[in-house]
């Protein structure tokens, strides 16, 4: 009986090991997302964006301010610098600061 007991434990451990390996390989493989898929809009071109895009993408810019940006651009030509946005009525330094990272001229 003493010789049988170690053999029994060996058999149980070996069976368990094989069963666990088989169970792991039987699990369905699911694709893990590499990263959450977020579409990066990129920078908003002040010289080409329409009012709807400006309103949607910029913080603190509603329909009226977005339309004012487009009207300013139509009246004065393309923006020479992002800071020129301060010339648009209703756009202040705080609004410009909130959106500075999102704005471009190209």
N, C-alpha and C positions, 0 to 999 in steps of 0.2 A: 504494500500500500504506500509506503514511503517513496518508493521509486515512481509510482504512478502519479502522485500528486504534482511533482515538478513538470512532468510531461503534460498533465492536464492543463496547468497554468500556461505553459508554453503554447499549447494548442489554442487556448482561449485568446491569448494575446495576439497570436499570429492571425487568427480568424478576425479579430476585431480590427487589426491593422489593415487587412485586405478589404474588409467591409467598409471602413472609413475611406480608403483610397478609391474604392469603386463608387461610393456615394458622392465623393467630391468630383469625380470625372463625369458622373451622370447629371450633375447640375447643369441647367441650360446656361449657355454663355450669353450674357447680355452685354451690349456695348455700353461702356462707361463713357459719359460725356467728357471730352477733353477739357472743355470749359463751357460755361453757360453761353449759349449762342446769343449774343447781342450784336445787333447790326450797328456798327459805329457810323454815325451820320457824318462825322468829320467836322470840319470847320464850315461855318456859314459865310459865303462870299457876299459881302455887303454890296458889291457892284452888280450882282446878278440875281440874288434871292428875291422872290416875290413876297408880297405882304403876308400871305398865308404861311409861308415857310418861316419868315421872321417871327411872326406871332407864335407859331408852334414851337420853335426851337430855342428862342431866347427868353430868359427869365425877366419878368417885369415888363414885357412888351406885349401889349394888347393890340386889338385890331386898329385902334386909332393911331398909336405910336408906330405900328408897322407900316401903316399907310403913309404916315408923315415921313418915314425914312425913305420910302419909295418916291414920294413927291419931291423930297429934297434932292435925291439923286437925279431925278428927271429935270429938275430946275437948274441944278448946279453941275451936272456931269458926274462922272464916277468919283467915288471917295478916293482921295489921295493918301489918307491914313485912317486907321481905325479911330483915332482920337477926333477926327472930324465929325464923328457921330454926335459929339457934344453940341454941335451947331444945330442939330435937329431939335425943334421945339418939343419939350417934354422929356428929353433924354438928359439925364444928369450924370454926374461922376459915379454915383453909387450903381446906377443901372449899367453903365459902361464897365465898371469894375466886375460886376457879377457875370458879365458875358465876355470879358476880354479873351479868355481861353478859347472860346468858340468862334471868334470872329476872324475873318481873313479878307484880303482884297483880291485874292486869286483863287 
